[in-house]
Amino acid sequence: MHPRVVAFVLVSALAHMQKKWTPIGATSSGNQVYVDAKSVKRTGSLVAATVRVVFTTPVKTPSGTWMSSRTSATFDCAAKKLAAKENVYYGDAKETKVVDRKVNKMPGYGPALGGSMGALALDYLCKSR
């Protein structure tokens, strides 16, 4: 295959992958936050979505280094709270190496702390209603 064709295919694939994640801002520590637009499901005042955080500075933990995370959560727009169902932490930029996975068997609603991923996602998802 001609090198220009290969380059075009790679750029097109990358652009398609990037469209999946909508940037919604940065946390108070400067980490970029994104929402997977295809994951957003609304039911009354509840919004379920997957949110991604790319860490500006990788986070060192006993289980390994975190480069990014994805959180599946339900956001209660009326109560201004969220319940995280699952958190997955990745050790590489391409998000292929899972370093840690936490599943909440009984997620409970709690406040979204100011400047956090949860607060950014709650504001974004509840304003775009």
TIMI-2910 file (N, C-alpha, C, CB; in pm, 1 decimal, decimal comma, always signed):
<rs>
+----------+----------+----------+----------+----------+----------+----------+----------+----------+----------+----------+----------+------+
!      n_x !      n_y !      n_z !     ca_x !     ca_y !     ca_z !      c_x !      c_y !      c_z !     cb_x !     cb_y !     cb_z ! resn !
+----------+----------+----------+----------+----------+----------+----------+----------+----------+----------+----------+----------+------+
!    +84,9 !   -117,3 !     +0,0 !     +0,0 !     +0,0 !     +0,0 !    +90,0 !   +124,4 !     +0,0 !    -96,9 !     -0,6 !   +123,1 !  Met !
!    +49,8 !   +225,8 !    -71,4 !   +127,4 !   +349,7 !    -81,4 !   +133,2 !   +418,6 !    +55,7 !    +65,1 !   +445,3 !   -188,2 !  His !
!   +249,3 !   +474,7 !    +93,0 !   +263,7 !   +539,0 !   +223,9 !   +161,7 !   +650,3 !   +250,4 !   +402,0 !   +595,5 !   +236,3 !  Pro !
!   +123,8 !   +724,4 !   +146,9 !    +24,8 !   +831,3 !   +167,3 !   -112,4 !   +774,4 !   +200,8 !    +15,2 !   +919,7 !    +42,5 !  Arg !
!   -145,5 !   +662,4 !   +139,9 !   -274,0 !   +597,3 !   +169,3 !   -273,6 !   +547,2 !   +313,2 !   -301,2 !   +479,6 !    +70,5 !  Val !
!   -163,2 !   +485,8 !   +354,8 !   -151,5 !   +436,6 !   +492,1 !   -165,1 !   +553,7 !   +589,7 !    -15,9 !   +362,8 !   +513,4 !  Val !
!    -97,2 !   +664,4 !   +562,0 !   -104,0 !   +781,8 !   +648,9 !   -246,3 !   +835,8 !   +656,2 !     -8,6 !   +891,0 !   +599,2 !  Ala !
!   -315,2 !   +842,9 !   +543,1 !   -453,5 !   +891,3 !   +540,1 !   -544,3 !   +801,8 !   +623,7 !   -505,0 !   +898,2 !   +395,5 !  Phe !
!   -528,4 !   +672,2 !   +610,2 !   -611,3 !   +577,3 !   +685,9 !   -585,8 !   +593,4 !   +835,9 !   -582,0 !   +431,0 !   +641,4 !  Val !
!   -459,1 !   +606,4 !   +874,5 !   -426,6 !   +622,7 !  +1016,0 !   -481,8 !   +753,6 !  +1072,0 !   -275,6 !   +617,1 !  +1036,1 !  Leu !
!   -468,7 !   +861,5 !   +998,4 !   -520,4 !   +990,9 !  +1043,5 !   -672,9 !   +986,2 !  +1052,7 !   -475,6 !  +1104,2 !   +947,6 !  Val !
!   -737,8 !   +923,5 !   +955,8 !   -883,9 !   +911,1 !   +958,7 !   -929,6 !   +829,0 !  +1078,4 !   -934,9 !   +847,3 !   +829,1 !  Ser !
!   -860,0 !   +719,1 !  +1105,3 !   -895,2 !   +634,0 !  +1219,5 !   -875,5 !   +709,3 !  +1350,0 !   -811,0 !   +505,0 !  +1219,5 !  Ala !
!   -766,4 !   +783,8 !  +1361,9 !   -740,4 !   +860,9 !  +1482,5 !   -846,4 !   +968,7 !  +1500,9 !   -600,7 !   +923,8 !  +1477,0 !  Leu !
!   -883,5 !  +1037,2 !  +1396,1 !   -986,6 !  +1140,6 !  +1404,4 !  -1119,4 !  +1080,4 !  +1447,0 !  -1001,9 !  +1212,8 !  +1269,9 !  Ala !
!  -1151,5 !   +962,4 !  +1395,9 !  -1275,0 !   +894,3 !  +1433,9 !  -1273,7 !   +857,8 !  +1581,7 !  -1295,4 !   +768,7 !  +1348,7 !  His !
!  -1159,4 !   +807,2 !  +1630,0 !  -1148,2 !   +769,1 !  +1771,0 !  -1162,3 !   +891,6 !  +1860,5 !  -1013,8 !   +698,6 !  +1797,8 !  Met !
!  -1103,6 !  +1004,8 !  +1820,3 !  -1109,0 !  +1124,3 !  +1901,6 !  -1250,2 !  +1181,6 !  +1908,0 !  -1012,9 !  +1227,9 !  +1847,8 !  Gln !
!  -1331,8 !  +1158,7 !  +1806,2 !  -1468,9 !  +1210,3 !  +1806,9 !  -1551,1 !  +1143,5 !  +1915,7 !  -1535,2 !  +1189,2 !  +1670,3 !  Lys !
!  -1514,2 !  +1023,7 !  +1956,0 !  -1587,3 !   +951,5 !  +2059,6 !  -1586,2 !  +1029,6 !  +2190,7 !  -1527,0 !   +811,8 !  +2080,3 !  Lys !
!  -1475,5 !  +1093,9 !  +2221,4 !  -1459,4 !  +1164,5 !  +2347,3 !  -1477,3 !  +1314,4 !  +2328,8 !  -1322,9 !  +1135,0 !  +2407,4 !  Trp !
!  -1576,4 !  +1370,9 !  +2396,5 !  -1603,2 !  +1513,5 !  +2391,8 !  -1532,4 !  +1580,0 !  +2509,4 !  -1756,3 !  +1542,1 !  +2394,6 !  Thr !
!  -1439,6 !  +1673,5 !  +2482,8 !  -1372,0 !  +1741,1 !  +2593,9 !  -1470,0 !  +1831,2 !  +2669,1 !  -1251,9 !  +1823,9 !  +2542,2 !  Pro !
!  -1466,0 !  +1824,6 !  +2803,7 !  -1558,3 !  +1906,7 !  +2882,5 !  -1486,1 !  +1998,9 !  +2979,8 !  -1654,1 !  +1817,9 !  +2958,8 !  Ile !
!  -1353,8 !  +1993,3 !  +2985,3 !  -1280,5 !  +2083,5 !  +3073,7 !  -1165,9 !  +2014,3 !  +3142,4 !  -1372,6 !  +2142,5 !  +3176,6 !  Gly !
!  -1113,3 !  +2082,0 !  +3242,9 !  -1000,9 !  +2029,4 !  +3319,4 !  -1032,0 !  +2037,5 !  +3468,0 !   -871,0 !  +2106,5 !  +3286,8 !  Ala !
!   -982,3 !  +1940,2 !  +3541,8 !  -1000,4 !  +1939,7 !  +3686,9 !   -916,3 !  +2051,3 !  +3748,9 !   -961,6 !  +1801,5 !  +3747,3 !  Thr !
!   -933,1 !  +2072,6 !  +3878,2 !   -855,7 !  +2176,4 !  +3946,4 !   -706,1 !  +2145,8 !  +3943,8 !   -903,2 !  +2191,2 !  +4090,7 !  Ser !
!   -669,3 !  +2019,2 !  +3923,1 !   -527,2 !  +1983,7 !  +3913,3 !   -477,9 !  +1980,1 !  +3769,1 !   -502,9 !  +1848,8 !  +3978,5 !  Ser !
!   -563,8 !  +2020,1 !  +3673,6 !   -522,1 !  +2032,2 !  +3534,2 !   -540,8 !  +1908,5 !  +3448,9 !   -381,8 !  +2070,1 !  +3529,8 !  Gly !
!   -602,9 !  +1803,3 !  +3502,0 !   -628,0 !  +1682,5 !  +3423,6 !   -745,9 !  +1705,7 !  +3328,4 !   -656,0 !  +1561,5 !  +3516,9 !  Asn !
!   -728,6 !  +1665,1 !  +3202,1 !   -833,6 !  +1683,3 !  +3102,2 !   -944,4 !  +1580,0 !  +3122,4 !   -775,3 !  +1672,6 !  +2959,5 !  Gln !
!  -1070,3 !  +1623,4 !  +3108,2 !  -1186,6 !  +1537,5 !  +3129,6 !  -1268,3 !  +1532,6 !  +3000,8 !  -1273,7 !  +1588,9 !  +3249,1 !  Val !
!  -1316,2 !  +1412,6 !  +2966,6 !  -1392,0 !  +1388,8 !  +2843,8 !  -1514,9 !  +1304,3 !  +2875,9 !  -1303,7 !  +1318,9 !  +2736,3 !  Tyr !
!  -1620,0 !  +1319,4 !  +2795,3 !  -1739,8 !  +1235,6 !  +2805,8 !  -1754,8 !  +1158,0 !  +2675,5 !  -1868,0 !  +1321,8 !  +2835,5 !  Val !
!  -1787,0 !  +1029,0 !  +2685,8 !  -1817,2 !   +947,0 !  +2568,8 !  -1962,2 !   +976,1 !  +2530,5 !  -1794,0 !   +792,6 !  +2597,4 !  Asp !
!  -1981,6 !  +1054,3 !  +2425,2 !  -2116,2 !  +1096,8 !  +2385,0 !  -2208,7 !   +979,1 !  +2357,8 !  -2108,2 !  +1184,2 !  +2261,5 !  Ala !
!  -2154,4 !   +869,5 !  +2306,0 !  -2238,2 !   +753,1 !  +2275,2 !  -2286,0 !   +680,5 !  +2400,8 !  -2161,8 !   +656,3 !  +2186,6 !  Lys !
!  -2221,0 !   +704,1 !  +2513,7 !  -2258,4 !   +634,6 !  +2636,5 !  -2368,0 !   +706,1 !  +2714,4 !  -2137,5 !   +617,9 !  +2724,0 !  Ser !
!  -2399,6 !   +829,3 !  +2677,3 !  -2494,5 !   +910,8 !  +2753,9 !  -2636,8 !   +859,1 !  +2734,4 !  -2485,4 !  +1059,4 !  +2711,7 !  Val !
!  -2698,8 !   +822,8 !  +2847,1 !  -2837,9 !   +773,5 !  +2848,1 !  -2914,4 !   +851,8 !  +2954,4 !  -2844,6 !   +617,5 !  +2876,7 !  Lys !
!  -3026,0 !   +912,1 !  +2914,0 !  -3105,7 !   +994,5 !  +3006,4 !  -3235,4 !   +924,3 !  +3043,6 !  -3136,4 !  +1131,9 !  +2943,8 !  Arg !
!  -3266,7 !   +929,5 !  +3174,6 !  -3392,0 !   +876,5 !  +3227,5 !  -3439,5 !   +972,8 !  +3335,1 !  -3374,6 !   +730,4 !  +3284,4 !  Thr !
!  -3533,5 !  +1057,3 !  +3299,7 !  -3579,3 !  +1158,5 !  +3395,5 !  -3465,7 !  +1252,3 !  +3430,4 !  -3635,0 !  +1092,5 !  +3523,2 !  Gly !
!  -3438,4 !  +1267,7 !  +3561,1 !  -3329,6 !  +1356,3 !  +3603,5 !  -3197,0 !  +1282,0 !  +3615,4 !  -3364,0 !  +1421,5 !  +3736,7 !  Ser !
!  -3195,5 !  +1153,0 !  +3579,6 !  -3072,7 !  +1073,6 !  +3586,2 !  -3005,3 !  +1066,2 !  +3450,0 !  -3102,7 !   +932,6 !  +3637,7 !  Leu !
!  -2872,7 !  +1074,8 !  +3451,0 !  -2794,6 !  +1062,9 !  +3328,8 !  -2681,8 !   +963,4 !  +3355,8 !  -2738,5 !  +1202,5 !  +3282,1 !  Val !
!  -2679,0 !   +854,7 !  +3279,5 !  -2569,8 !   +758,0 !  +3289,0 !  -2469,7 !   +791,2 !  +3178,6 !  -2622,2 !   +609,4 !  +3276,6 !  Ala !
!  -2340,1 !   +785,1 !  +3211,6 !  -2237,9 !   +817,9 !  +3112,0 !  -2102,9 !   +761,3 !  +3153,7 !  -2228,0 !   +970,4 !  +3092,4 !  Ala !
!  -2013,1 !   +751,1 !  +3055,2 !  -1874,6 !   +712,9 !  +3080,8 !  -1789,6 !   +837,9 !  +3064,2 !  -1827,0 !   +597,6 !  +2984,6 !  Thr !
!  -1706,4 !   +863,0 !  +3164,7 !  -1622,6 !   +982,3 !  +3168,1 !  -1476,3 !   +937,9 !  +3174,1 !  -1659,2 !  +1073,9 !  +3290,2 !  Val !
!  -1394,4 !  +1008,3 !  +3098,8 !  -1251,4 !   +974,1 !  +3089,1 !  -1168,4 !  +1090,5 !  +3143,1 !  -1210,8 !   +941,6 !  +2940,9 !  Arg !
!  -1063,0 !  +1056,7 !  +3218,8 !   -968,9 !  +1156,6 !  +3268,9 !   -830,1 !  +1116,5 !  +3222,3 !   -975,2 !  +1168,9 !  +3425,3 !  Val !
!   -757,7 !  +1211,5 !  +3162,1 !   -618,7 !  +1189,3 !  +3122,7 !   -534,0 !  +1268,1 !  +3222,0 !   -590,9 !  +1234,1 !  +2971,8 !  Val !
!   -450,4 !  +1195,9 !  +3297,0 !   -370,6 !  +1258,9 !  +3401,3 !   -253,4 !  +1336,6 !  +3341,9 !   -319,5 !  +1153,8 !  +3499,6 !  Phe !
!   -243,0 !  +1464,2 !  +3378,8 !   -133,8 !  +1549,2 !  +3332,5 !     -0,3 !  +1491,1 !  +3379,4 !   -151,5 !  +1694,6 !  +3384,0 !  Thr !
!     +3,9 !  +1452,5 !  +3504,8 !   +119,5 !  +1384,4 !  +3562,1 !    +73,5 !  +1244,8 !  +3599,1 !   +178,1 !  +1461,6 !  +3686,9 !  Thr !
!   +137,6 !  +1141,1 !  +3544,2 !    +97,5 !  +1004,1 !  +3579,4 !    +96,6 !   +983,7 !  +3731,6 !   +192,7 !   +901,9 !  +3513,0 !  Pro !
!     +0,4 !   +905,7 !  +3778,9 !    -16,7 !   +881,1 !  +3921,7 !    +48,0 !   +748,2 !  +3957,0 !   -167,1 !   +881,7 !  +3961,2 !  Val !
!   +142,7 !   +750,3 !  +4050,2 !   +211,0 !   +627,9 !  +4095,0 !   +128,7 !   +566,6 !  +4207,4 !   +358,4 !   +657,8 !  +4142,7 !  Lys !
!    +95,5 !   +437,8 !  +4192,2 !    +20,8 !   +365,1 !  +4295,1 !    +91,0 !   +232,2 !  +4320,3 !   -128,5 !   +342,7 !  +4252,3 !  Thr !
!    +58,3 !   +164,1 !  +4428,3 !   +119,3 !    +32,2 !  +4452,6 !    +89,6 !    -69,3 !  +4340,9 !    +69,8 !    -23,4 !  +4585,7 !  Pro !
!    -24,7 !    -52,7 !  +4273,2 !    -60,6 !   -147,9 !  +4167,1 !     +0,5 !   -110,8 !  +4031,4 !   -212,4 !   -155,8 !  +4154,0 !  Ser !
!    +60,7 !     +9,3 !  +4020,5 !   +121,5 !    +53,1 !  +3894,9 !    +95,9 !   +200,5 !  +3870,1 !    +68,3 !    -29,2 !  +3778,1 !  Gly !
!   +141,3 !   +249,3 !  +3757,5 !   +125,7 !   +390,6 !  +3721,9 !     -1,5 !   +410,7 !  +3641,2 !   +247,9 !   +441,0 !  +3642,3 !  Thr !
!    -80,7 !   +509,3 !  +3681,5 !   -204,2 !   +541,8 !  +3611,3 !   -177,6 !   +657,5 !  +3514,9 !   -317,8 !   +578,0 !  +3711,7 !  Trp !
!   -210,6 !   +636,1 !  +3386,7 !   -199,6 !   +741,7 !  +3285,4 !   -335,8 !   +806,8 !  +3259,5 !   -142,1 !   +684,3 !  +3153,7 !  Met !
!   -442,0 !   +727,3 !  +3274,3 !   -577,8 !   +777,6 !  +3252,6 !   -676,2 !   +686,5 !  +3323,6 !   -611,0 !   +786,7 !  +3101,0 !  Ser !
!   -800,7 !   +732,0 !  +3328,7 !   -905,3 !   +649,6 !  +3389,1 !  -1035,5 !   +669,2 !  +3313,5 !   -923,8 !   +684,2 !  +3538,7 !  Ser !
!  -1122,0 !   +570,6 !  +3327,7 !  -1258,6 !   +580,3 !  +3275,9 !  -1352,6 !   +543,0 !  +3389,8 !  -1280,6 !   +487,0 !  +3150,0 !  Arg !
!  -1455,5 !   +622,8 !  +3405,8 !  -1552,9 !   +599,8 !  +3511,3 !  -1691,1 !   +589,7 !  +3449,9 !  -1547,8 !   +712,0 !  +3617,1 !  Thr !
!  -1762,0 !   +482,4 !  +3482,6 !  -1902,8 !   +467,7 !  +3443,8 !  -1983,4 !   +509,8 !  +3565,5 !  -1938,3 !   +318,6 !  +3397,5 !  Ser !
!  -2070,2 !   +609,4 !  +3546,8 !  -2144,1 !   +662,9 !  +3660,4 !  -2282,9 !   +707,3 !  +3618,7 !  -2068,6 !   +779,1 !  +3723,4 !  Ala !
!  -2367,3 !   +724,3 !  +3720,3 !  -2499,5 !   +782,1 !  +3701,0 !  -2500,5 !   +915,5 !  +3774,8 !  -2613,9 !   +685,9 !  +3752,5 !  Thr !
!  -2545,1 !  +1018,7 !  +3705,0 !  -2548,2 !  +1153,4 !  +3759,4 !  -2693,1 !  +1192,3 !  +3784,5 !  -2478,9 !  +1254,4 !  +3663,6 !  Phe !
!  -2722,6 !  +1235,9 !  +3906,5 !  -2857,4 !  +1279,0 !  +3943,4 !  -2861,2 !  +1431,5 !  +3933,9 !  -2896,8 !  +1229,3 !  +4088,2 !  Asp !
!  -2919,0 !  +1482,2 !  +3825,5 !  -2920,9 !  +1626,6 !  +3800,3 !  -3004,7 !  +1701,1 !  +3903,4 !  -2974,4 !  +1654,9 !  +3660,6 !  Cys !
!  -3112,6 !  +1640,9 !  +3950,6 !  -3199,6 !  +1707,8 !  +4047,6 !  -3130,4 !  +1721,7 !  +4182,9 !  -3331,4 !  +1630,6 !  +4063,6 !  Ala !
!  -3063,7 !  +1616,5 !  +4228,6 !  -2998,1 !  +1617,3 !  +4359,2 !  -2853,9 !  +1666,5 !  +4352,8 !  -3001,3 !  +1478,8 !  +4418,7 !  Ala !
!  -2799,8 !  +1683,9 !  +4230,3 !  -2660,2 !  +1726,4 !  +4210,7 !  -2562,5 !  +1629,6 !  +4278,1 !  -2639,4 !  +1869,0 !  +4266,1 !  Lys !
!  -2586,0 !  +1498,2 !  +4254,6 !  -2500,8 !  +1393,9 !  +4310,3 !  -2467,5 !  +1293,2 !  +4201,9 !  -2569,1 !  +1324,4 !  +4430,1 !  Lys !
!  -2371,7 !  +1204,6 !  +4231,1 !  -2336,4 !  +1099,8 !  +4135,6 !  -2308,3 !   +969,7 !  +4207,6 !  -2215,1 !  +1141,1 !  +4052,0 !  Leu !
!  -2321,8 !   +860,8 !  +4132,6 !  -2290,7 !   +726,8 !  +4182,9 !  -2201,1 !   +659,0 !  +4080,5 !  -2421,5 !   +642,5 !  +4209,2 !  Ala !
!  -2076,6 !   +633,6 !  +4119,4 !  -1981,7 !   +566,6 !  +4030,2 !  -2005,0 !   +416,4 !  +4035,4 !  -1835,1 !   +600,5 !  +4068,8 !  Ala !
!  -2022,9 !   +355,8 !  +3917,4 !  -2043,7 !   +211,2 !  +3909,5 !  -1911,6 !   +137,2 !  +3893,0 !  -2137,5 !   +177,2 !  +3793,7 !  Lys !
!  -1822,8 !   +194,5 !  +3809,1 !  -1695,6 !   +128,1 !  +3780,9 !  -1589,1 !   +231,3 !  +3746,6 !  -1711,0 !    +26,6 !  +3665,9 !  Glu !
!  -1466,8 !   +205,4 !  +3795,1 !  -1350,0 !   +286,8 !  +3761,0 !  -1244,3 !   +193,7 !  +3703,5 !  -1295,0 !   +365,0 !  +3886,3 !  Asn !
!  -1190,5 !   +229,5 !  +3587,0 !  -1083,3 !   +152,1 !  +3524,8 !   -965,6 !   +246,2 !  +3505,1 !  -1129,1 !    +87,6 !  +3388,2 !  Val !
!   -847,6 !   +204,3 !  +3551,6 !   -726,6 !   +286,0 !  +3541,8 !   -630,6 !   +220,7 !  +3443,7 !   -659,3 !   +303,9 !  +3681,0 !  Tyr !
!   -576,0 !   +302,7 !  +3353,2 !   -488,9 !   +252,8 !  +3246,3 !   -344,9 !   +298,6 !  +3266,6 !   -539,9 !   +299,8 !  +3109,5 !  Tyr !
!   -251,2 !   +211,0 !  +3231,5 !   -109,3 !   +238,6 !  +3249,6 !    -37,7 !   +282,3 !  +3123,6 !    -42,6 !   +119,0 !  +3303,2 !  Gly !
!   -109,5 !   +300,4 !  +3013,5 !    -45,8 !   +345,3 !  +2890,0 !   -136,6 !   +446,5 !  +2819,8 !    -15,0 !   +224,8 !  +2796,5 !  Asp !
!    -75,9 !   +526,4 !  +2733,0 !   -149,2 !   +633,7 !  +2664,8 !   -259,3 !   +581,2 !  +2573,0 !    -53,1 !   +718,4 !  +2584,6 !  Ala !
!   -242,8 !   +463,1 !  +2517,3 !   -343,2 !   +406,8 !  +2425,7 !   -458,4 !   +339,6 !  +2499,6 !   -277,9 !   +306,5 !  +2332,1 !  Lys !
!   -448,9 !   +333,7 !  +2631,6 !   -550,9 !   +271,3 !  +2716,1 !   -574,9 !   +125,3 !  +2679,3 !   -681,3 !   +348,6 !  +2705,9 !  Glu !
!   -465,9 !    +52,1 !  +2668,2 !   -475,8 !    -92,2 !  +2642,0 !   -430,8 !   -173,8 !  +2762,3 !   -392,1 !   -130,1 !  +2519,4 !  Thr !
!   -356,8 !   -113,4 !  +2854,3 !   -303,9 !   -184,0 !  +2971,5 !   -383,1 !   -142,8 !  +3095,9 !   -151,7 !   -153,9 !  +2990,6 !  Lys !
!   -471,3 !   -232,1 !  +3142,5 !   -549,4 !   -204,7 !  +3263,3 !   -459,7 !   -229,2 !  +3384,2 !   -678,8 !   -294,0 !  +3269,6 !  Val !
!   -444,0 !   -126,8 !  +3466,8 !   -361,9 !   -137,2 !  +3587,4 !   -449,7 !   -172,0 !  +3707,0 !   -285,0 !     -5,5 !  +3613,1 !  Val !
!   -570,1 !   -115,8 !  +3709,2 !   -659,3 !   -137,6 !  +3822,8 !   -803,5 !   -121,6 !  +3776,4 !   -627,2 !    -39,1 !  +3939,0 !  Asp !
!   -891,9 !   -199,8 !  +3834,9 !  -1035,0 !   -191,0 !  +3803,8 !  -1110,3 !   -203,5 !  +3935,1 !  -1080,0 !   -302,4 !  +3700,8 !  Arg !
!  -1202,5 !   -110,4 !  +3957,8 !  -1282,7 !   -111,8 !  +4079,8 !  -1429,2 !   -107,5 !  +4040,0 !  -1246,3 !     +7,7 !  +4173,8 !  Lys !
!  -1504,8 !   -207,0 !  +4084,1 !  -1647,7 !   -213,7 !  +4055,5 !  -1722,0 !   -199,3 !  +4188,0 !  -1686,0 !   -348,1 !  +3982,7 !  Val !
!  -1811,9 !   -101,7 !  +4194,7 !  -1893,9 !    -82,2 !  +4313,9 !  -2018,4 !   -168,9 !  +4301,0 !  -1932,1 !    +68,4 !  +4332,9 !  Asn !
!  -2028,1 !   -271,1 !  +4384,9 !  -2142,3 !   -362,8 !  +4376,1 !  -2273,3 !   -293,9 !  +4410,7 !  -2121,4 !   -481,8 !  +4468,3 !  Lys !
!  -2266,8 !   -198,3 !  +4502,1 !  -2386,0 !   -121,4 !  +4539,7 !  -2349,0 !    +26,5 !  +4541,0 !  -2441,9 !   -166,7 !  +4679,7 !  Met !
!  -2343,0 !    +89,0 !  +4421,0 !  -2303,7 !   +230,5 !  +4418,0 !  -2404,0 !   +317,8 !  +4491,6 !  -2289,4 !   +278,7 !  +4273,6 !  Pro !
!  -2351,3 !   +409,7 !  +4570,5 !  -2436,5 !   +504,5 !  +4641,5 !  -2410,3 !   +644,4 !  +4590,7 !  -2413,3 !   +497,1 !  +4793,1 !  Gly !
!  -2510,6 !   +728,1 !  +4595,2 !  -2496,0 !   +865,1 !  +4547,7 !  -2423,0 !   +949,0 !  +4651,2 !  -2633,0 !   +926,6 !  +4515,7 !  Tyr !
!  -2333,2 !  +1031,7 !  +4601,4 !  -2258,2 !  +1122,0 !  +4686,9 !  -2235,7 !  +1253,2 !  +4614,7 !  -2124,4 !  +1059,5 !  +4728,9 !  Gly !
!  -2181,2 !  +1352,0 !  +4686,8 !  -2159,5 !  +1483,3 !  +4625,7 !  -2044,7 !  +1480,5 !  +4524,9 !  -2131,1 !  +1587,6 !  +4733,7 !  Pro !
!  -2050,3 !  +1570,3 !  +4429,4 !  -1941,6 !  +1588,5 !  +4334,4 !  -1857,4 !  +1704,0 !  +4386,3 !  -1994,8 !  +1615,9 !  +4188,1 !  Ala !
!  -1736,1 !  +1674,4 !  +4427,8 !  -1649,9 !  +1775,6 !  +4487,4 !  -1607,0 !  +1878,8 !  +4383,7 !  -1527,1 !  +1710,3 !  +4550,8 !  Leu !
!  -1605,3 !  +2004,2 !  +4422,6 !  -1569,2 !  +2113,2 !  +4331,9 !  -1433,2 !  +2092,0 !  +4266,8 !  -1569,8 !  +2244,7 !  +4406,4 !  Gly !
!  -1426,6 !  +2113,7 !  +4135,9 !  -1301,8 !  +2098,6 !  +4062,6 !  -1265,9 !  +1956,1 !  +4025,9 !  -1192,6 !  +2155,7 !  +4141,3 !  Gly !
!  -1352,5 !  +1860,9 !  +4061,0 !  -1324,5 !  +1719,9 !  +4033,3 !  -1385,5 !  +1676,4 !  +3900,1 !  -1377,9 !  +1631,8 !  +4146,9 !  Ser !
!  -1346,7 !  +1557,9 !  +3856,3 !  -1405,3 !  +1498,3 !  +3735,6 !  -1556,9 !  +1489,8 !  +3750,8 !  -1345,4 !  +1357,1 !  +3708,7 !  Met !
!  -1602,9 !  +1447,0 !  +3868,0 !  -1745,6 !  +1432,9 !  +3892,1 !  -1820,9 !  +1563,9 !  +3880,0 !  -1768,4 !  +1374,7 !  +4027,5 !  Gly !
!  -1762,8 !  +1671,5 !  +3933,1 !  -1828,1 !  +1803,1 !  +3925,5 !  -1834,5 !  +1852,8 !  +3781,5 !  -1753,6 !  +1905,5 !  +4012,9 !  Ala !
!  -1725,4 !  +1835,5 !  +3707,3 !  -1724,8 !  +1876,9 !  +3566,6 !  -1829,2 !  +1799,3 !  +3486,4 !  -1585,1 !  +1856,5 !  +3505,0 !  Leu !
!  -1833,1 !  +1667,3 !  +3506,1 !  -1927,3 !  +1583,5 !  +3431,3 !  -2071,1 !  +1616,2 !  +3469,5 !  -1898,6 !  +1434,8 !  +3456,4 !  Ala !
!  -2097,3 !  +1634,8 !  +3598,0 !  -2231,8 !  +1667,0 !  +3643,5 !  -2279,1 !  +1798,5 !  +3581,9 !  -2236,1 !  +1675,1 !  +3796,9 !  Leu !
!  -2194,0 !  +1900,0 !  +3585,0 !  -2229,5 !  +2029,2 !  +3524,9 !  -2256,1 !  +2014,4 !  +3375,9 !  -2118,0 !  +2132,0 !  +3548,2 !  Asp !
!  -2165,9 !  +1946,4 !  +3306,2 !  -2178,9 !  +1931,4 !  +3161,0 !  -2303,8 !  +1851,6 !  +3123,6 !  -2054,5 !  +1863,1 !  +3103,7 !  Tyr !
!  -2322,6 !  +1736,8 !  +3186,3 !  -2434,2 !  +1649,2 !  +3149,5 !  -2569,8 !  +1707,4 !  +3188,4 !  -2417,0 !  +1513,5 !  +3214,6 !  Leu !
!  -2574,6 !  +1781,3 !  +3297,0 !  -2702,2 !  +1835,9 !  +3340,6 !  -2736,3 !  +1967,3 !  +3271,1 !  -2700,7 !  +1856,1 !  +3489,8 !  Cys !
!  -2637,5 !  +2040,6 !  +3221,8 !  -2663,6 !  +2163,2 !  +3146,1 !  -2708,7 !  +2132,8 !  +3004,7 !  -2539,5 !  +2250,9 !  +3142,8 !  Lys !
!  -2661,3 !  +2020,9 !  +2949,6 !  -2691,2 !  +1988,8 !  +2809,4 !  -2823,8 !  +1914,9 !  +2795,4 !  -2578,7 !  +1904,6 !  +2749,4 !  Ser !
!  -2909,4 !  +1927,5 !  +2891,9 !  -3039,6 !  +1859,2 !  +2888,5 !  -3136,6 !  +1934,4 !  +2803,6 !  -3096,5 !  +1842,3 !  +3028,3 !  Arg !
+----------+----------+----------+----------+----------+----------+----------+----------+----------+----------+----------+----------+------+
</rs>
